[in-house]
Amino acid sequence: MYKTLNATPTKITSSTAVYTGACEFRGFLLGTDGVNDPVITIYNGASNAGGEIVPTATYDASALGLNGATGLQPGVHCDTGIYAEITCAGTVELVPYYAPFHPDSTLHRSIQGHKYRG
């Protein structure tokens, strides 16, 4: 049986550390003002000094619907956190999806496997 624990999604509007600590990045959704194309990069780390886990990309603000990288299964393990870098002349909303990593918990997710212990 799989157990899924996600952190409560939170909307961010500017570059920031999304989470500090080991975690699993699972994707994001992106909302725009419909006019100004945002440039988004997601990093493994507490700053933009870490390695990119979502490469720098410009998202089309005029596209209908939501943009974003979602459904990353089993997810991307981040050693020290997640940092989102956002550049946009207008309004943009990024909602990252991730799960904190708890190695001593019964809900520990094995880095090698896809099942939780428990």
SULKAMO-V295034 format. One record per backbone hydrogen bond with DSSP energy under -0.5 kcal/mol. CO is the residue of the C=O (numbers start at 1). NH is the residue of the N-H. Records with the same first field share a line. If there is no record, write none. Layout:
CO->NH, NH
//
This chain:
3->5
4->6
10->96
12->94
16->18, 84
19->21, 82
22->101
23->25, 78
24->99
25->76
26->72
27->97
29->95
30->67
31->93
35->37
38->40, 59
39->87
40->57
41->85
42->53, 54
43->45, 83
44->51
47->50
51->44
54->42
57->40, 59
59->61
60->63
67->30
68->70
69->28
71->73
75->77
76->25
78->23
80->21
81->45
82->18, 19
83->43, 85
84->16, 86
85->41
86->15
87->39
91->33
93->31
94->12, 96
95->29
97->26, 27
98->7
99->24
100->102
101->103
102->105
105->108
108->110, 117
115->110
//
